[in-house]
Amino acid sequence: MSLIRVVSYNIHKGRSALGRRDSLNELRLGLYGLRPDLVFLQEVQGRNEQKSLLDAQHESLAAALRLDVAYGRNAIRHATDHGNALLSRYPILDHENLDISDHRLEQRGLLHARVELGGRAVHCFVVHLGLFAGSRSRQILALTERIKRMVPDGEPILIAGDFNDWNDRLAPMFVQQLGLYEVFSHAPRSHGGDLPRLRDSVKRLSNALRGLPNSGVSVMERTNQLGMGGSSSLLLPPPRTFPAVFPWFRLDRIYQRGFAVRSARVLRGREWAKLSDHSPLLAELELP
């Protein structure tokens, strides 16, 4: 069995919640401290000809975390572009970015990548859906058709990103048509503990660069441990993730097929709230 750590995060182009300061360096440290295996990123700045610090963010994050990367460019401007990215500890076999824009005001894409995990192909979809309900329905239809056409029955699937689905109306379509389940759907209540702190991430990264062990660095995490039999679980809706400083809307999701969910959590706190306008999601999944 393979236990993997999956993160989904809208990074707001490496800017703070209000866009007043750059947060990419702190964000890099925060992600490093999570020790992720797969990272589903939205609003990643792929090109910025005006400010080098914000250029090629997917490559900068992948290099810091020592992960492979696939980038899907969606919104193209005169001197910039941004889109979705997948960072992976496992080999990325192939990837394709699909234009699922519903109108001229919103450029949206669907990044589909296959990664090799334990000799099996896992289909990873990074999504950032539109702001209007009609657009989201048509974009989910495009995603559903893509899965039915390109993913063989029984192969594992991960879909993560910013769904902008604050009414949680898309879940039935995933469950009924694709057999996909949101990772928080059967998560128990939190058992307490502190969130990963950025200063711990700094120490971990410093030790790694100097070749020192990290066993003495304590990074406590708030976990929602799932009973494998489900007997102790409590049905929960998707977590509130936006705005990060005072989460109210349930925008971000991780859906899965073929995995056992061991834990699922939303990362909150002042330090995380300074990095982006969304809170990140972290799930531990087991592939039988």
N, C-alpha and C positions, 0 to 999 in steps of 0.2 A: 504494500500500500504506500501511496505517496501523499504526504501532508504538505500542503502549499499555503502560503500567505498571500492573499489577494487584496489589493488596494484599489479603490476608485476615488478619483479626486478631480474636481474642476479647479484648476490652479489660477484662473483669472489672469492669464498671461504673465504670471510671475509678479503680480502687483498686489498690494494690500487691498483690503476689502473696499476702501473708498478710492483706490488707485493713486494714493498720494505718495507712496514710496515703493521701491523695489523690494521684493521679498524672496527672490529666487535662491539666494544663498542660504537663508534660514529654512526655506522649503526643502532644499537639497539635504540639509542636516536632519530635518524632521523625518523625511522619507527614509533616510539611511538608518535611523534608529528603529524603524519598523521592521527592518530585515525582510522586505517583500520579495516574493518570487515572481509575481505578475502585477503590473501597475497599469491601470486603465486611466488615462489622463485626458481631460478635455480643456479647451481653451489654451492650447499650447502654442506659443509663438514660435513659428518655424523660421521666419525671416523678419528681421527688423534692420533696415538700412540706415535708420536714424540713431539708434542706440545699441551699441554692440553688446551691452550686458543682457539685453533681452533677445538677442539673436540666437537661433538654433537651440532653443531650450530643451528639446527632446534629446539632442546629442549631449548637452551638458549634464542633464540628469542621468542619462544612461551611463555616461563615463564615470560619474561619481558613485553610482550604485553598482557599477560593473555588470550591467545588464545589456542584452541585445535590445534593439529598438526598431519599431516600424512607425512611420509618421504618415498621416493622411491630411493633406492640405485642403481646407474647405473655403475659408473666407480670404479672398485675395484683394489686397489694396495696392495702391501705387508703390509704397515702400515697405509694406509689411504683409504677412499672411499668418493665419493661425488655423488650428484644426485639432484633431485627435491624435493620440499616440499610445502605443502599447510598448511597455518595457518588460522584458522577459529574461528570467534566469535560464530558461530552456531555449533550445534552438528554435528560431522562427523559420518554419519551413517555407512559407510563402505568405503574401498579404496582398490585399486589393482594397482600394478606397473607392467607395461608391458615392456619387452625388445624389443626395435625397432631398435637395432643396425644394421647397413647396412654392416659394414665391421669391421675387427679387430682393425683398427686404431682409431675408434670413438665408445665409448660405450654410447648409447643413450637410454633414457627411457621415457615412457609415464605414468604419474601418474593420475589415474582416481579416484576421490572421490565424494561421494554423501553427500551433507550437507542438513540439514533440516532448511528451511527458511520459517517462517510463515505457518507451516503445510504442506509445499510443498518440494519436493525433487529437489535440484538444482545440476546438474552434472557439476563438475569442473575438467578440464583437465589441468595439468601443463606440458608444453612441452619444450624441448630444441632440436631443429633439427640439422641435420648434416651440414657440411660445403660445401658439393657437391650437385649440383642441382638434380642429379639422386637419391641420398640418400634422400633428402627432399621430392621428389615426392613419393617415396615408403613409407616413413614414414607417409606422409599425407594420403596416401591410407590406411595404417593400422589404422590411427585415424578415417578416414571416415567409414571404415568397423566396427570398434568398436562402433561408435555412432549409426550406422544403426542397429546393433545387440543388443545393450545394453540400448539404450535410447528410451523410448516410444515417439511417436509423440506428440508434444505439450509441453513436459517437458523442463524447462529452461536449458540453457547450457552456460557455461563460459569456454573459452579456452584462456589461456594466457601463455606467455613465450618468450623465445628467439628463433625466427623462422629462423634466419640467412638468411632471404629472402630479400636481399637488392634490388632485382629487382621487388619486389611485384608481383610475378607471381602466388602465391598460392591463392590470394583472390578470383578469379573467381570460383575456386573449392568449396570454403566454401559457397559462395553465391548461386551458382547454385544447388549444391547437398544437402546442409544442411540448407539453409536459415539463415546462420550466417553472421553477419555484424561487421566489425571492428569499434571500438567505435569512432575513429577520422574521420570516413568516411564522416560525415556530420557536423563536429564541426565547429563553427564560429571562427573567429580570437580571440586572447586573448584580454581581456579587461584591462590588466595591473594588477599592484599589485606586492607585493614581494612574494618570495617563502618561504615556511616554513623554519625557520632558526634553526640550531642545538641548539643555546643558548636558544631559546624559548622552544625547546623540553626538554632541561635540567631543565628549571624552571618548566615546566609542570610535569615532572617526580618527581622532588623534592617535589612539592606541593602535588602530589598524595601520595607519601610515607609518608608525614607528616599529611595526612588527611585534607589538605587545599583545598579550591575551586580553580578552574582554570579559573574562569570567567574573571579575570583581566588580563590574559595572552593573548596578541594579537598575533595570528599566521595568518598573511596575506598570501593568496594564489593567484597565478595567475590562473584564471579559464577561461575555454572555455565553457560558458553557452549555452546550446542548446535550441532553441525555440522548444517547444513541437510539434508545427505544422510544423516545418521545414522551415517556410517562411523566417526567418532571417539567416538561416545557409548558410555556404559557404563550398563547397566540399573541403576537405583537404586530402592529402595522409597521410599514417602513419608517425609519427614524426621521426626525426633523433635522434638516441639514442646512437650511438657508433662512435668513442670513447667518453666517457663522457666529457673529457676535451675540445674536439672540435668536437661535434657530426656531423657526415657526413652520416653514413650508417643507413638505416631504418631497424633495426633488430628485434625490440621488438613489440609485438602486444597484444591487448586484443580483442577477438572476443566474441560476445554474441548473444543469441537467447532468445526471450521472455521478454526482459527488455526494458525499456525506458531509453535512455542515457540522463542524466541531465548535466553532464560535463565530460570533458576529458582533461588531461594535461600531459605534460612531465616535470619533475622536473629538472631544470638546475641550474647552478651557481657553484661557486668555491667550496663551502662546500660539495655539492652533488658529484662533480667531484672527490673529494679526497677519496670517499668511495669505488668506484668500477670503472671498465672500461666501464660500461653501466650506462645510466641514467634511473631512475625508471619511471614507468607510474602510474598515479592515475586517476581513473574514478569513478564518482558517478552514480549509476544505480538504477532504480526504478522498482520493481517487482509489476505489477498491481494485 
